[in-house]
Amino acid sequence: MPRPATKLTATVIGSPEPRVLARFYAQLLGWELRRDEESWATVRSPEGGPGLSFQLEEHHRRPIWPGNVSDQQMMMHLDIEVDDLKNASEFAVSLGAAVAEFQPQDDVIVHYDPDGHPFCLWIATQE
């Protein structure tokens, strides 16, 4: 069977407050808020490409990272490259992110967004 035409348009993240989380990521990434509804919100880069969408999850449970067998597992995370790791981390925290206690690498800072989803700010190392 031939592969049909496909195009990745967004990563969808569950949230108890999609509008709030969409605004957080719009500010963090410098993206535009597109849809802004109570149960669905989207943000997109002004440069194009896939975006982020946020859907209402009424029974959202904050994931635990690093995970263990008895708690809600992280199902995915976003990697966001930055040019200044310290300043980017401080900016994310000023928007409502929290720095994770466990940090596995020197060139990455793991954060939690306002709903508890982990995301990584990272800086490419110079060779």
C-alpha positions in Angstrom: 0.0 0.0 0.0 1.5 3.4 -0.9 2.0 5.9 1.9 -0.6 8.7 1.9 0.5 12.3 2.0 1.1 13.3 5.6 2.1 16.5 7.4 2.8 17.0 11.1 0.8 20.1 12.2 1.1 20.1 16.0 1.9 18.3 19.2 -1.2 18.2 21.5 -0.8 18.6 25.2 -3.5 17.9 27.8 -4.2 20.6 30.3 -6.8 21.5 32.9 -6.6 25.1 31.6 -5.6 25.1 27.9 -5.8 28.8 27.5 -3.4 29.4 30.4 -0.9 26.9 29.2 -1.1 28.2 25.6 -0.3 31.7 26.8 2.7 30.3 28.8 4.2 28.6 25.8 3.4 31.6 23.5 5.4 33.8 25.8 8.2 31.3 26.3 8.7 30.7 22.6 7.7 34.1 21.2 4.9 32.4 19.2 1.5 33.6 18.3 -1.7 32.6 20.1 -4.0 31.4 17.3 -7.1 29.6 18.8 -8.1 30.6 22.3 -11.1 28.6 23.4 -11.9 27.2 26.8 -11.3 23.6 25.7 -8.8 24.1 22.9 -6.0 26.6 22.3 -3.1 26.7 19.8 0.2 28.5 19.4 2.3 28.7 16.2 5.6 30.1 15.3 5.4 33.2 13.1 8.0 31.5 10.9 5.7 28.5 10.2 6.1 24.8 10.9 4.3 22.6 13.4 2.9 24.2 16.5 1.5 23.3 19.9 -2.1 22.7 20.7 -3.6 22.4 24.2 -6.8 20.4 24.9 -8.9 20.3 28.0 -8.1 17.4 30.3 -10.6 17.6 33.2 -8.9 14.8 35.1 -5.3 15.9 34.5 -2.7 14.5 36.9 0.7 16.1 37.1 3.3 13.7 35.9 6.2 12.7 38.1 9.7 12.9 36.6 11.9 11.0 36.9 9.2 8.4 36.9 8.5 5.4 39.1 6.0 2.5 38.8 3.3 4.0 41.1 2.9 7.6 39.8 1.6 9.2 36.7 4.4 8.9 34.0 5.7 11.6 31.8 4.4 10.8 28.3 6.5 13.2 26.4 8.5 16.4 26.8 9.6 19.3 24.7 13.3 20.1 24.0 13.8 23.9 23.5 17.2 25.0 22.3 18.3 28.4 23.7 21.4 30.6 23.2 21.8 31.5 26.9 20.8 28.7 29.3 20.9 30.7 32.6 18.8 33.6 31.2 16.4 31.4 29.4 15.8 29.4 32.6 15.2 32.6 34.6 12.8 33.8 31.9 10.9 30.5 32.0 10.6 30.7 35.8 9.3 34.3 35.5 6.5 33.0 33.3 5.5 30.3 35.8 7.8 27.4 35.2 9.6 25.6 38.0 13.1 24.1 37.8 13.1 20.3 38.4 15.1 19.1 41.4 16.8 16.4 39.4 19.1 17.7 36.6 20.7 14.9 34.5 23.1 17.0 32.3 25.2 20.2 32.5 24.0 21.7 29.2 20.3 21.1 29.9 17.9 22.5 32.6 14.7 20.5 33.1 11.7 22.6 34.0 8.0 21.9 34.7 5.4 24.1 32.9 2.5 25.4 35.0 0.6 22.1 34.6 3.6 20.0 35.6 4.7 18.8 32.1 8.5 18.5 32.0 10.4 20.5 29.3 14.1 20.9 28.7 16.0 24.1 27.9 19.3 23.1 26.3 22.2 24.8 24.8 24.3 23.1 22.0 27.8 22.5 23.2 30.6 24.0 21.1 33.1 21.4 19.6 
